[in-house]
Amino acid sequence: MTATLIEKEEIEQYKFVPAEVDRTDEFASKLSGALRLGNEFKSKVALTFMTEDGAKRVETTVWSLTEKYIVLKAGVLIPMRSLINVSY
């Protein structure tokens, strides 16, 4: 699946939909690592997620995690159930 690269400022323009497979539990460890990279090293990660307009990818810093969401700068939220891939 090819994902379109977007800027984090564009995320709120899209409506999230659940990914074909909910991989929240599978990504838990990677997201914890992404959080540490963001907070301690200011490193970015690539998050691929599903929207009504297809797969999108953003390279950004993860600021926080909740039970159901990834929190980015300026309070931008990405639902974990929409995640397709996490890489760093």
C-alpha positions as CSV (number, residue, x, y, z in Angstrom):
1,M,0.0,0.0,0.0
2,T,1.4,3.4,-1.0
3,A,0.8,6.2,1.5
4,T,0.8,9.9,0.5
5,L,3.3,12.0,2.6
6,I,1.6,15.0,4.2
7,E,2.7,17.7,6.6
8,K,1.5,17.4,10.3
9,E,-0.3,20.7,9.9
10,E,-2.5,18.9,7.2
11,I,-3.6,16.0,9.4
12,E,-6.7,17.8,10.7
13,Q,-8.0,18.1,7.2
14,Y,-8.6,14.4,7.0
15,K,-11.2,12.1,8.5
16,F,-9.7,9.0,10.1
17,V,-11.1,5.6,9.5
18,P,-10.0,2.3,11.2
19,A,-7.3,0.4,9.5
20,E,-8.2,-3.0,8.0
21,V,-6.6,-4.6,11.0
22,D,-6.4,-3.0,14.5
23,R,-2.7,-3.3,15.3
24,T,-2.8,-1.1,18.5
25,D,-1.4,-3.8,20.7
26,E,1.3,-4.7,18.2
27,F,2.4,-1.1,17.9
28,A,2.5,-0.4,21.7
29,S,6.2,-1.1,22.0
30,K,7.1,0.9,18.9
31,L,5.0,3.8,20.0
32,S,6.7,3.9,23.4
33,G,10.0,4.0,21.6
34,A,8.7,6.8,19.4
35,L,7.6,8.7,22.5
36,R,11.1,8.4,24.0
37,L,12.7,9.5,20.8
38,G,10.5,12.5,20.6
39,N,10.9,13.6,24.2
40,E,14.5,12.8,24.8
41,F,16.1,13.2,21.4
42,K,13.7,15.4,19.5
43,S,13.8,12.7,16.7
44,K,10.9,12.2,14.3
45,V,9.1,9.0,13.4
46,A,7.0,8.1,10.4
47,L,3.4,7.3,11.2
48,T,1.2,5.8,8.5
49,F,-2.5,5.9,9.1
50,M,-5.8,5.4,7.2
51,T,-8.2,8.2,6.2
52,E,-11.3,8.3,4.1
53,D,-9.0,9.6,1.3
54,G,-6.6,6.6,1.7
55,A,-3.4,6.0,3.5
56,K,-1.4,9.0,4.6
57,R,2.1,9.2,6.1
58,V,3.5,12.0,8.3
59,E,7.0,12.4,9.7
60,T,6.7,14.0,13.1
61,T,7.6,14.0,16.8
62,V,5.3,12.0,19.2
63,W,4.6,14.2,22.2
64,S,2.4,11.9,24.2
65,L,0.3,8.7,24.1
66,T,-3.1,7.9,25.6
67,E,-5.0,4.7,25.6
68,K,-6.5,5.4,22.2
69,Y,-4.6,8.3,20.6
70,I,-1.1,9.4,19.6
71,V,-0.7,13.1,20.6
72,L,1.4,15.3,18.3
73,K,2.4,19.0,18.7
74,A,-0.5,21.5,19.1
75,G,-2.7,18.7,20.4
76,V,-3.2,17.0,17.0
77,L,-4.5,13.5,17.7
78,I,-4.2,10.3,15.6
79,P,-6.4,7.4,16.6
80,M,-4.3,4.3,17.2
81,R,-7.0,2.1,15.5
82,S,-6.2,4.0,12.3
83,L,-2.4,3.2,12.4
84,I,-1.0,1.1,9.6
85,N,2.7,1.4,10.3
86,V,5.2,3.1,12.7
87,S,8.8,3.4,11.7
88,Y,12.0,5.1,13.0
